[in-house]
Amino acid sequence: MGLFEITGGKKLKGEITPQGAKNEALQVICTTLLTSEKITISNIPEIRDVNKLIELLAALGVQIEKIGEGTFTFQSININLDYLHTEDFKAQASGLRGSIMIIGPLVARLVKGLFLNPVVIKSEDADLTRTLSDYKNSSLNFIMMKKITPIISLPNN
């Protein structure tokens, strides 16, 4: 590990450029999934985990261009959600703990609503029954947990 020894009595002056931090870079890169606009990010450390995430986003359909050392552009116009159901995705994602961070932006961008509490339907409540029936027939998948709290997963298509 490097060591800086500073002997007193002399003023420090000059400039340094701190290297981008891996964990923060992973989070910032994942936020590019929130919009279809072109985004430029600088000071990205070019290390294995960051490069793996960039490859994963490219496989999802994000247009990525390296425009300089540590500087990339990202544009998430055509996200291929089918890729999330492939063996290639499972292999790529399992090799990168930070891959879980893509889920939040994908849900925020692509899922329109979420029930946070269990829903109780009375048989005479036709409007609510019809509304839930509409959701059931949509491309969203409801997963019922043990305490009957519905959770929405991303569409298969």
N, C-alpha and C positions, 0 to 999 in steps of 0.2 A: 504494500500500500504506500502511496506517495506521501511525503511529509514536507510541509512548508515550515521553514524556520525563519522567524522574523526577529531581527535584532533591533531593539528600540533606538529611538533617537533619529530615525530617518523617516520622512514622510513617504507613504506609498502613493504612486500615481500610475496611471495607465488604464488600459481597457482590457476586459476579457469578455468573451462570448460564451455563456454557459451552454453546454451540450443539452439538447432536448432530453427529457426523462422518458424512459420507456412506458411506464404505466400511464402517464398523462398523455403521451402520444397515442397510445391505444384508444383511450377514451375519446380524444379529439377526432381521430380518424373515423371512429364509429359514428360520430355525429353527422358525418357526411351523408349517411343514409336518411337523414330527416328531410332532405330537400332534393329536388331535381336540378337545382342551380349548380353551376360550376363553382367549386370552392378550391382555393389555393391554400396550402398549409406549408409553412417553412419550419426549419429547425427540427425536422423529424430525424431521430437517430436511426441510422441504417444498420439495424441489428436484427438478429434472427427472428425474434417474436414479432417485431414490427413488420418485417418483410413478409412473414407468414400471414399476418392479418391483411396486408395489402393484396397478397395473392388470393386470399379467401374472398375479399370484396370484388376483385376482378372476376373470379369464377361466378360470383352472384350477378354479374353483369354491370358492375360499376365501371365507368370509363376512367382509367387512371393514366396519367402521363407524368413522367419524371421530367421536370423542367430545369433542374439544377441539383447540386449536391444538397441533400436533405430537404428539397422542395418538390412537392407533388401537387397536381391538380386532380380533383375527384369530381365526377358527375354521375349521380345515381338516377339516370333517366329510366332505364329498363331493368328493373330488378327481377331476376328469374327466381321466383319463390319455389319452383319445382326443384331447383338445385338443393334446397334444404332437405329434401327427401332422398337424396342419392347417397350411395356408398362413398363417393369421392368427398362429399361434404363431411360425412361422419369421420373419414380418415383425416381430412384437413383440420376440422374443428377439434378432434380429440388430441391433436398435437399442439394445441394452443389454448391454455386456460383462459386467456383473454377473449376467446371467440364468443363467450356467453354475452359479451357486451354488445353484440349486434342485435340481440333480441329487443331490447328497450326501444331503440330508434325504429326498428321495423314495426313493432306494435304501435308506437306513437304515430307513425306515418300511415300505416295501412289498415289499422283496426279502428272502426268508427265509434264503438261503444263498448262498455264493460260493466257487467253487474257486479257490484262489490258486496252485496248482501244476498243471502238466500231469498228466493222468490217463492211466495205462497200464492197459489192460484185457487180461487173459489170457483166452483162450477158456474155460478151466475155471473161471473166477471168475464163477459164475452170479449170485451175490448182487449184486456190483458192477455187472454188466451189466444186471440187472433194475433196480437203483436208477437208473442213468443213463438207462435206457429210460423210467422213470417221469418223470424230469425232462424228457426230450425230448417226452413227451406232455402235459406241463403247459403252462400259459400263458406260461411263461418262455421267452425266446429265447436260445439260445447262439450266440455269435458266435466263430468260430474265427479266431485271429490267426495270423500266419506261424509262430510258434514253438509252435503248438498249445496255447496257453494259453486255456482257455475263459473267456469274460467273459459275465456275465448282463446282458441289457438289460431294461428295464421291459416289462411285458406290454402287448400291443396293445389289450386290452379291459379 
